[in-house]
Structure formats: C-alpha cells, structure tokens
Amino acid sequence: MPGNTSRAKPKRTIAVAASDWERIRARARAAGTSVSQYIVDRVAAPDPAVATPPSDSGDMLARVEMMTRFLFEVERGRLLQDGDTEAFETLVRRAQEHVARERELG
C-alpha cells in the first residue's frame, strides 16, 4: 500500500506442549495481550537471575570490601588453625593492596 510504512512481522514457529500452550494463552489473555506479544514481553524483560550492576562506584567498592573481608576471615581462620602465620601475613598484605587498587579506580 502506498504510504503504509508498517511491515508485517515474519512468523516464527515454536514447539510447545499443549498444556504449556494453554497456560501461555491464559496468561496472555489475563495480561490483555496476544500470545506473541506476551512471549516477546516475557523474554525481553530483565532477567531477575542476573545481578544488576552496582549503581555507582561507591556501591561497588563497598561490595568488594565486604567480599574481601569475608574471604580474609575465612583464610585467617584456616591459616591460623594450621599455624601458618607467614602465609596469613602475606594474605593480609595482598588483601590491603587489592582494596587500595579498587579505591584508586574509585
């Protein structure tokens, strides 16, 4: 049609069990949308399983420090239990250097 800039979307096919299809249809109907749009909307939505990045570098630094402290305490307990104070001191130095580098990136 002249002047019509919309294009038909190509059709796609998926294999789905009848019970799953009925559940998808019911959810699409409840959402007030087509099955196709419902599926696209669900797939395009942010994945809650994926961690969101920190909102700013201060938040990231706090997380790095917290994880470093946790690992520090775990290793400290393990190394002191084994009586390896030299390895413990090396661990402390490395952890402090790591935190200092993160602060510089800040």
The first five atom37 places (N, CA, C, CB, O) and aatype in JSON, in Angstrom:
{
  "aatype": [12, 14, 7, 2, 16, 15, 1, 0, 11, 14, 11, 1, 16, 9, 0, 19, 0, 0, 15, 3, 17, 6, 1, 9, 1, 0, 1, 0, 1, 0, 0, 7, 16, 15, 19, 15, 5, 18, 9, 19, 3, 1, 19, 0, 0, 14, 3, 14, 0, 19, 0, 16, 14, 14, 15, 3, 15, 7, 3, 12, 10, 0, 1, 19, 6, 12, 12, 16, 1, 13, 10, 13, 6, 19, 6, 1, 7, 1, 10, 10, 5, 3, 7, 3, 16, 6, 0, 13, 6, 16, 10, 19, 1, 1, 0, 5, 6, 8, 19, 0, 1, 6, 1, 6, 10, 7],
  "atom_mask": [
    [1, 1, 1, 1, 1],
    [1, 1, 1, 1, 1],
    [1, 1, 1, 0, 1],
    [1, 1, 1, 1, 1],
    [1, 1, 1, 1, 1],
    [1, 1, 1, 1, 1],
    [1, 1, 1, 1, 1],
    [1, 1, 1, 1, 1],
    [1, 1, 1, 1, 1],
    [1, 1, 1, 1, 1],
    [1, 1, 1, 1, 1],
    [1, 1, 1, 1, 1],
    [1, 1, 1, 1, 1],
    [1, 1, 1, 1, 1],
    [1, 1, 1, 1, 1],
    [1, 1, 1, 1, 1],
    [1, 1, 1, 1, 1],
    [1, 1, 1, 1, 1],
    [1, 1, 1, 1, 1],
    [1, 1, 1, 1, 1],
    [1, 1, 1, 1, 1],
    [1, 1, 1, 1, 1],
    [1, 1, 1, 1, 1],
    [1, 1, 1, 1, 1],
    [1, 1, 1, 1, 1],
    [1, 1, 1, 1, 1],
    [1, 1, 1, 1, 1],
    [1, 1, 1, 1, 1],
    [1, 1, 1, 1, 1],
    [1, 1, 1, 1, 1],
    [1, 1, 1, 1, 1],
    [1, 1, 1, 0, 1],
    [1, 1, 1, 1, 1],
    [1, 1, 1, 1, 1],
    [1, 1, 1, 1, 1],
    [1, 1, 1, 1, 1],
    [1, 1, 1, 1, 1],
    [1, 1, 1, 1, 1],
    [1, 1, 1, 1, 1],
    [1, 1, 1, 1, 1],
    [1, 1, 1, 1, 1],
    [1, 1, 1, 1, 1],
    [1, 1, 1, 1, 1],
    [1, 1, 1, 1, 1],
    [1, 1, 1, 1, 1],
    [1, 1, 1, 1, 1],
    [1, 1, 1, 1, 1],
    [1, 1, 1, 1, 1],
    [1, 1, 1, 1, 1],
    [1, 1, 1, 1, 1],
    [1, 1, 1, 1, 1],
    [1, 1, 1, 1, 1],
    [1, 1, 1, 1, 1],
    [1, 1, 1, 1, 1],
    [1, 1, 1, 1, 1],
    [1, 1, 1, 1, 1],
    [1, 1, 1, 1, 1],
    [1, 1, 1, 0, 1],
    [1, 1, 1, 1, 1],
    [1, 1, 1, 1, 1],
    [1, 1, 1, 1, 1],
    [1, 1, 1, 1, 1],
    [1, 1, 1, 1, 1],
    [1, 1, 1, 1, 1],
    [1, 1, 1, 1, 1],
    [1, 1, 1, 1, 1],
    [1, 1, 1, 1, 1],
    [1, 1, 1, 1, 1],
    [1, 1, 1, 1, 1],
    [1, 1, 1, 1, 1],
    [1, 1, 1, 1, 1],
    [1, 1, 1, 1, 1],
    [1, 1, 1, 1, 1],
    [1, 1, 1, 1, 1],
    [1, 1, 1, 1, 1],
    [1, 1, 1, 1, 1],
    [1, 1, 1, 0, 1],
    [1, 1, 1, 1, 1],
    [1, 1, 1, 1, 1],
    [1, 1, 1, 1, 1],
    [1, 1, 1, 1, 1],
    [1, 1, 1, 1, 1],
    [1, 1, 1, 0, 1],
    [1, 1, 1, 1, 1],
    [1, 1, 1, 1, 1],
    [1, 1, 1, 1, 1],
    [1, 1, 1, 1, 1],
    [1, 1, 1, 1, 1],
    [1, 1, 1, 1, 1],
    [1, 1, 1, 1, 1],
    [1, 1, 1, 1, 1],
    [1, 1, 1, 1, 1],
    [1, 1, 1, 1, 1],
    [1, 1, 1, 1, 1],
    [1, 1, 1, 1, 1],
    [1, 1, 1, 1, 1],
    [1, 1, 1, 1, 1],
    [1, 1, 1, 1, 1],
    [1, 1, 1, 1, 1],
    [1, 1, 1, 1, 1],
    [1, 1, 1, 1, 1],
    [1, 1, 1, 1, 1],
    [1, 1, 1, 1, 1],
    [1, 1, 1, 1, 1],
    [1, 1, 1, 1, 1],
    [1, 1, 1, 0, 1]
  ],
  "atom_positions": [
    [[0.83, -1.18, 0.0], [0.0, 0.0, 0.0], [0.87, 1.24, 0.0], [-0.94, 0.0, 1.2], [1.82, 1.32, 0.78]],
    [[0.58, 2.2, -0.84], [1.36, 3.43, -0.84], [1.16, 4.19, 0.47], [0.97, 4.32, -2.03], [0.04, 4.3, 0.98]],
    [[2.25, 4.7, 0.99], [2.19, 5.49, 2.21], [2.16, 4.66, 3.49], [0.0, 0.0, 0.0], [2.26, 5.22, 4.58]],
    [[2.02, 3.36, 3.38], [1.98, 2.5, 4.57], [3.4, 2.05, 4.88], [1.04, 1.26, 4.35], [3.99, 1.28, 4.12]],
    [[3.95, 2.53, 5.98], [5.35, 2.22, 6.31], [5.46, 1.02, 7.25], [6.01, 3.43, 6.95], [6.57, 0.56, 7.52]],
    [[4.33, 0.51, 7.74], [4.41, -0.65, 8.63], [4.67, -1.89, 7.81], [3.11, -0.81, 9.46], [4.19, -2.03, 6.68]],
    [[5.43, -2.79, 8.37], [5.77, -4.04, 7.7], [5.2, -5.18, 8.5], [7.3, -4.2, 7.51], [5.15, -5.12, 9.73]],
    [[4.77, -6.21, 7.81], [4.3, -7.4, 8.5], [5.48, -8.07, 9.17], [3.58, -8.37, 7.53], [6.56, -8.19, 8.59]],
    [[5.27, -8.52, 10.38], [6.33, -9.22, 11.09], [6.38, -10.64, 10.59], [6.1, -9.18, 12.63], [5.34, -11.27, 10.4]],
    [[7.58, -11.17, 10.36], [7.67, -12.56, 9.91], [7.17, -13.49, 11.0], [9.11, -12.92, 9.51], [7.38, -13.23, 12.19]],
    [[6.53, -14.56, 10.61], [6.02, -15.54, 11.57], [7.14, -16.47, 11.99], [4.85, -16.34, 10.97], [8.03, -16.79, 11.2]],
    [[7.08, -16.89, 13.23], [8.03, -17.84, 13.8], [7.24, -19.02, 14.35], [8.91, -17.17, 14.92], [6.06, -18.89, 14.66]],
    [[7.88, -20.13, 14.45], [7.22, -21.32, 14.97], [8.01, -21.86, 16.15], [7.08, -22.4, 13.87], [9.23, -21.91, 16.12]],
    [[7.29, -22.25, 17.21], [7.93, -22.88, 18.34], [7.2, -24.18, 18.65], [7.94, -21.94, 19.58], [6.01, -24.31, 18.36]],
    [[7.91, -25.12, 19.21], [7.3, -26.37, 19.64], [7.02, -26.26, 21.13], [8.23, -27.6, 19.33], [7.91, -25.93, 21.91]],
    [[5.77, -26.53, 21.52], [5.38, -26.4, 22.92], [4.28, -27.42, 23.21], [4.88, -24.94, 23.24], [3.42, -27.68, 22.37]],
    [[4.34, -27.99, 24.38], [3.32, -28.96, 24.79], [1.97, -28.26, 24.89], [3.69, -29.62, 26.14], [1.9, -27.07, 25.18]],
    [[0.91, -29.0, 24.65], [-0.44, -28.44, 24.69], [-0.75, -27.81, 26.04], [-1.48, -29.52, 24.37], [-1.36, -26.74, 26.1]],
    [[-0.33, -28.45, 27.12], [-0.61, -27.9, 28.45], [0.13, -26.58, 28.67], [-0.21, -28.91, 29.53], [-0.41, -25.65, 29.26]],
    [[1.37, -26.5, 28.18], [2.13, -25.25, 28.29], [1.49, -24.16, 27.44], [3.6, -25.47, 27.86], [1.4, -23.01, 27.86]],
    [[1.04, -24.53, 26.24], [0.42, -23.56, 25.34], [-0.84, -22.96, 25.98], [0.06, -24.22, 24.0], [-1.07, -21.76, 25.9]],
    [[-1.63, -23.81, 26.6], [-2.84, -23.32, 27.25], [-2.5, -22.38, 28.41], [-3.69, -24.51, 27.77], [-3.18, -21.37, 28.61]],
    [[-1.46, -22.69, 29.16], [-1.03, -21.82, 30.25], [-0.54, -20.48, 29.7], [0.09, -22.5, 31.08], [-0.85, -19.42, 30.26]],
    [[0.21, -20.51, 28.6], [0.69, -19.28, 27.97], [-0.49, -18.46, 27.47], [1.66, -19.6, 26.79], [-0.55, -17.25, 27.69]],
    [[-1.44, -19.11, 26.81], [-2.62, -18.4, 26.3], [-3.41, -17.74, 27.44], [-3.54, -19.37, 25.53], [-3.84, -16.6, 27.33]],
    [[-3.58, -18.48, 28.53], [-4.33, -17.94, 29.67], [-3.61, -16.72, 30.26], [-4.52, -19.02, 30.76], [-4.25, -15.73, 30.61]],
    [[-2.31, -16.8, 30.37], [-1.55, -15.68, 30.92], [-1.58, -14.47, 29.98], [-0.1, -16.1, 31.19], [-1.68, -13.33, 30.42]],
    [[-1.5, -14.73, 28.68], [-1.57, -13.64, 27.7], [-2.93, -12.96, 27.77], [-1.3, -14.16, 26.26], [-3.03, -11.74, 27.75]],
    [[-3.97, -13.77, 27.86], [-5.33, -13.23, 27.95], [-5.47, -12.39, 29.23], [-6.38, -14.39, 27.93], [-6.04, -11.3, 29.19]],
    [[-4.95, -12.9, 30.35], [-5.02, -12.15, 31.61], [-4.24, -10.84, 31.53], [-4.47, -13.01, 32.77], [-4.6, -9.86, 32.17]],
    [[-3.17, -10.83, 30.74], [-2.36, -9.62, 30.56], [-2.98, -8.68, 29.53], [-0.95, -9.99, 30.14], [-2.52, -7.55, 29.36]],
    [[-4.02, -9.15, 28.83], [-4.69, -8.32, 27.84], [-3.87, -8.14, 26.58], [0.0, 0.0, 0.0], [-3.92, -7.08, 25.95]],
    [[-3.13, -9.17, 26.2], [-2.27, -9.06, 25.02], [-2.33, -10.36, 24.22], [-0.81, -8.75, 25.43], [-2.91, -11.36, 24.66]],
    [[-1.74, -10.33, 23.04], [-1.68, -11.53, 22.22], [-0.64, -12.5, 22.78], [-1.36, -11.18, 20.75], [0.24, -12.1, 23.54]],
    [[-0.75, -13.75, 22.39], [0.24, -14.73, 22.81], [1.62, -14.32, 22.33], [-0.12, -16.14, 22.28], [2.59, -14.39, 23.09]],
    [[1.72, -13.88, 21.08], [3.02, -13.47, 20.54], [3.62, -12.34, 21.36], [2.88, -13.03, 19.08], [4.79, -12.39, 21.74]],
    [[2.82, -11.31, 21.63], [3.35, -10.17, 22.38], [3.68, -10.57, 23.8], [2.34, -9.02, 22.38], [4.67, -10.09, 24.36]],
    [[2.87, -11.43, 24.39], [3.14, -11.9, 25.75], [4.5, -12.59, 25.82], [2.03, -12.86, 26.22], [5.29, -12.33, 26.72]],
    [[4.76, -13.48, 24.87], [6.03, -14.2, 24.84], [7.19, -13.23, 24.65], [6.04, -15.27, 23.73], [8.2, -13.32, 25.35]],
    [[7.05, -12.31, 23.71], [8.12, -11.33, 23.46], [8.36, -10.49, 24.7], [7.77, -10.43, 22.26], [9.51, -10.25, 25.08]],
    [[7.28, -10.03, 25.35], [7.43, -9.21, 26.55], [8.13, -9.97, 27.67], [6.06, -8.73, 27.04], [8.98, -9.43, 28.37]],
    [[7.77, -11.24, 27.83], [8.39, -12.04, 28.89], [9.87, -12.28, 28.61], [7.67, -13.38, 29.03], [10.68, -12.21, 29.53]],
    [[10.22, -12.56, 27.39], [11.61, -12.84, 27.04], [12.45, -11.56, 27.11], [11.7, -13.46, 25.63], [13.61, -11.6, 27.5]],
    [[11.86, -10.44, 26.74], [12.6, -9.17, 26.72], [12.71, -8.54, 28.11], [11.93, -8.2, 25.77], [13.49, -7.6, 28.29]],
    [[11.96, -9.02, 29.07], [12.01, -8.46, 30.43], [13.36, -8.74, 31.07], [10.87, -9.03, 31.32], [14.0, -9.74, 30.75]],
    [[13.82, -7.86, 31.96], [15.08, -8.11, 32.64], [15.04, -9.45, 33.38], [15.41, -6.97, 33.61], [14.03, -9.8, 33.98]],
    [[16.14, -10.16, 33.33], [16.24, -11.47, 33.98], [16.57, -11.26, 35.45], [17.3, -12.36, 33.29], [17.66, -10.76, 35.76]],
    [[15.67, -11.63, 36.38], [15.96, -11.41, 37.8], [17.12, -12.26, 38.3], [14.73, -11.7, 38.62], [17.69, -11.97, 39.36]],
    [[17.47, -13.31, 37.56], [18.58, -14.16, 37.98], [19.93, -13.49, 37.73], [18.53, -15.5, 37.25], [20.94, -13.87, 38.31]],
    [[19.92, -12.49, 36.88], [21.16, -11.78, 36.56], [21.3, -10.6, 37.51], [21.19, -11.3, 35.07], [20.41, -9.75, 37.59]],
    [[22.39, -10.55, 38.22], [22.61, -9.47, 39.19], [22.7, -8.13, 38.47], [23.89, -9.73, 40.01], [23.34, -8.02, 37.43]],
    [[22.06, -7.15, 39.03], [22.17, -5.82, 38.46], [23.48, -5.19, 38.92], [20.96, -4.93, 38.88], [23.91, -5.39, 40.05]],
    [[24.11, -4.44, 38.04], [25.38, -3.83, 38.42], [25.17, -2.78, 39.5], [26.07, -3.2, 37.2], [24.09, -2.2, 39.59]],
    [[26.16, -2.54, 40.3], [26.05, -1.51, 41.33], [25.72, -0.17, 40.7], [27.35, -1.4, 42.15], [26.12, 0.12, 39.57]],
    [[24.98, 0.64, 41.43], [24.54, 1.92, 40.88], [25.67, 2.93, 40.76], [23.46, 2.5, 41.74], [25.61, 3.83, 39.92]],
    [[26.69, 2.79, 41.56], [27.82, 3.7, 41.46], [29.09, 3.01, 41.97], [27.55, 5.01, 42.25], [29.03, 1.92, 42.53]],
    [[30.21, 3.67, 41.77], [31.48, 3.06, 42.16], [31.6, 2.9, 43.67], [32.63, 3.9, 41.64], [32.26, 1.97, 44.13]],
    [[30.97, 3.77, 44.45], [31.0, 3.63, 45.9], [30.31, 2.36, 46.35], [0.0, 0.0, 0.0], [30.78, 1.67, 47.26]],
    [[29.2, 2.04, 45.69], [28.48, 0.8, 45.99], [29.35, -0.4, 45.63], [27.13, 0.75, 45.23], [29.41, -1.38, 46.38]],
    [[30.01, -0.33, 44.5], [30.87, -1.42, 44.07], [32.03, -1.59, 45.05], [31.4, -1.18, 42.65], [32.38, -2.72, 45.41]],
    [[32.62, -0.51, 45.47], [33.73, -0.57, 46.42], [33.27, -1.21, 47.72], [34.3, 0.83, 46.68], [33.99, -2.02, 48.3]],
    [[32.09, -0.85, 48.18], [31.57, -1.44, 49.42], [31.41, -2.94, 49.27], [30.23, -0.8, 49.79], [31.71, -3.69, 50.2]],
    [[30.94, -3.38, 48.12], [30.78, -4.82, 47.88], [32.14, -5.52, 47.84], [30.03, -5.06, 46.57], [32.29, -6.61, 48.4]],
    [[33.1, -4.92, 47.17], [34.44, -5.52, 47.09], [35.04, -5.61, 48.49], [35.37, -4.68, 46.16], [35.62, -6.64, 48.85]],
    [[34.9, -4.56, 49.27], [35.44, -4.59, 50.63], [34.76, -5.66, 51.47], [35.27, -3.22, 51.29], [35.41, -6.36, 52.24]],
    [[33.45, -5.78, 51.34], [32.72, -6.78, 52.1], [33.19, -8.19, 51.72], [31.21, -6.63, 51.88], [33.42, -9.03, 52.59]],
    [[33.32, -8.45, 50.43], [33.76, -9.78, 49.98], [35.2, -10.04, 50.4], [33.63, -9.9, 48.46], [35.55, -11.16, 50.78]],
    [[36.03, -9.02, 50.34], [37.42, -9.17, 50.75], [37.49, -9.48, 52.24], [38.22, -7.9, 50.43], [38.27, -10.34, 52.66]],
    [[36.7, -8.78, 53.03], [36.69, -9.05, 54.48], [36.24, -10.47, 54.78], [35.79, -8.05, 55.21], [36.81, -11.15, 55.63]],
    [[35.21, -10.9, 54.09], [34.71, -12.26, 54.3], [35.79, -13.28, 53.98], [33.47, -12.52, 53.44], [36.08, -14.17, 54.78]],
    [[36.38, -13.15, 52.8], [37.44, -14.1, 52.41], [38.63, -14.02, 53.34], [37.89, -13.84, 50.97], [39.26, -15.03, 53.65]],
    [[38.93, -12.82, 53.79], [40.02, -12.62, 54.74], [39.78, -13.42, 56.01], [40.17, -11.12, 55.07], [40.67, -14.11, 56.5]],
    [[38.57, -13.32, 56.55], [38.26, -14.02, 57.79], [38.29, -15.54, 57.6], [36.89, -13.59, 58.3], [38.76, -16.26, 58.48]],
    [[37.81, -16.01, 56.48], [37.85, -17.45, 56.21], [39.3, -17.94, 56.14], [37.11, -17.78, 54.88], [39.66, -18.92, 56.79]],
    [[40.1, -17.24, 55.37], [41.5, -17.64, 55.23], [42.28, -17.47, 56.53], [42.17, -16.85, 54.12], [43.13, -18.29, 56.86]],
    [[41.98, -16.42, 57.26], [42.66, -16.2, 58.53], [42.42, -17.38, 59.47], [42.17, -14.88, 59.19], [43.35, -17.91, 60.07]],
    [[41.17, -17.77, 59.57], [40.85, -18.91, 60.43], [41.55, -20.18, 59.98], [0.0, 0.0, 0.0], [42.09, -20.92, 60.8]],
    [[41.55, -20.43, 58.7], [42.18, -21.64, 58.17], [43.68, -21.62, 58.38], [41.87, -21.79, 56.69], [44.25, -22.62, 58.83]],
    [[44.33, -20.52, 58.07], [45.78, -20.44, 58.19], [46.25, -20.43, 59.64], [46.29, -19.21, 57.48], [47.27, -21.04, 59.97]],
    [[45.52, -19.74, 60.5], [45.91, -19.73, 61.91], [45.7, -21.11, 62.54], [45.1, -18.67, 62.69], [46.46, -21.53, 63.4]],
    [[44.67, -21.79, 62.1], [44.44, -23.15, 62.58], [45.61, -24.06, 62.19], [43.11, -23.71, 62.02], [46.01, -24.94, 62.95]],
    [[46.14, -23.82, 60.99], [47.29, -24.61, 60.51], [48.61, -24.09, 61.09], [47.35, -24.58, 58.98], [49.65, -24.73, 60.91]],
    [[48.59, -22.95, 61.79], [49.8, -22.39, 62.38], [50.7, -21.69, 61.38], [0.0, 0.0, 0.0], [51.88, -21.5, 61.65]],
    [[50.17, -21.31, 60.23], [50.97, -20.7, 59.17], [50.82, -19.17, 59.22], [50.55, -21.24, 57.77], [50.1, -18.6, 58.4]],
    [[51.49, -18.53, 60.17], [51.36, -17.08, 60.34], [51.99, -16.3, 59.2], [51.98, -16.66, 61.66], [51.53, -15.2, 58.89]],
    [[53.03, -16.82, 58.56], [53.66, -16.13, 57.44], [52.69, -16.03, 56.26], [54.96, -16.85, 57.01], [52.58, -14.99, 55.62]],
    [[51.99, -17.12, 55.99], [51.0, -17.1, 54.9], [49.87, -16.14, 55.24], [50.43, -18.52, 54.65], [49.34, -15.47, 54.35]],
    [[49.51, -16.07, 56.5], [48.47, -15.15, 56.93], [48.88, -13.71, 56.7], [48.14, -15.37, 58.4], [48.1, -12.9, 56.2]],
    [[50.1, -13.37, 57.06], [50.59, -12.01, 56.85], [50.63, -11.66, 55.36], [51.99, -11.85, 57.46], [50.32, -10.54, 54.98]],
    [[51.01, -12.62, 54.53], [51.01, -12.4, 53.08], [49.59, -12.14, 52.58], [51.62, -13.62, 52.34], [49.37, -11.27, 51.74]],
    [[48.65, -12.89, 53.1], [47.24, -12.71, 52.74], [46.76, -11.31, 53.13], [46.37, -13.78, 53.41], [46.06, -10.66, 52.35]],
    [[47.1, -10.87, 54.3], [46.7, -9.54, 54.76], [47.25, -8.48, 53.81], [47.19, -9.28, 56.2], [46.52, -7.58, 53.39]],
    [[48.53, -8.58, 53.49], [49.15, -7.59, 52.6], [48.47, -7.58, 51.24], [50.64, -7.89, 52.43], [48.17, -6.51, 50.7]],
    [[48.22, -8.75, 50.68], [47.57, -8.81, 49.35], [46.15, -8.24, 49.39], [47.52, -10.26, 48.85], [45.74, -7.54, 48.47]],
    [[45.42, -8.54, 50.44], [44.06, -8.01, 50.55], [44.08, -6.49, 50.65], [43.34, -8.61, 51.77], [43.26, -5.81, 50.03]],
    [[45.0, -5.95, 51.43], [45.11, -4.5, 51.56], [45.5, -3.85, 50.24], [46.14, -4.14, 52.64], [44.98, -2.78, 49.89]],
    [[46.39, -4.49, 49.49], [46.78, -3.96, 48.18], [45.6, -3.97, 47.22], [47.94, -4.77, 47.59], [45.41, -3.03, 46.44]],
    [[44.81, -5.02, 47.28], [43.64, -5.13, 46.4], [42.64, -4.01, 46.69], [42.97, -6.51, 46.57], [42.15, -3.36, 45.77]],
    [[42.34, -3.8, 47.95], [41.4, -2.75, 48.32], [41.94, -1.38, 47.92], [41.12, -2.8, 49.84], [41.19, -0.53, 47.46]],
    [[43.23, -1.17, 48.1], [43.83, 0.11, 47.72], [43.69, 0.35, 46.22], [45.32, 0.15, 48.12], [43.38, 1.46, 45.79]],
    [[43.92, -0.7, 45.41], [43.75, -0.56, 43.95], [42.32, -0.23, 43.6], [44.18, -1.84, 43.22], [42.07, 0.62, 42.74]],
    [[41.35, -0.88, 44.25], [39.95, -0.59, 43.98], [39.59, 0.86, 44.34], [39.05, -1.56, 44.75], [38.82, 1.5, 43.63]],
    [[40.16, 1.35, 45.42], [39.9, 2.74, 45.81], [40.45, 3.71, 44.76], [40.51, 3.04, 47.19], [39.84, 4.73, 44.47]],
    [[41.61, 3.38, 44.21], [42.21, 4.24, 43.19], [41.33, 4.31, 41.95], [43.61, 3.74, 42.82], [41.26, 5.35, 41.3]],
    [[40.67, 3.21, 41.62], [39.78, 3.19, 40.46], [38.51, 3.97, 40.72], [39.43, 1.75, 40.08], [37.87, 4.48, 39.79]],
    [[38.15, 4.06, 41.98], [37.05, 4.67, 42.53], [35.95, 5.35, 42.08], [0.0, 0.0, 0.0], [35.12, 5.78, 42.87]]
  ]
}
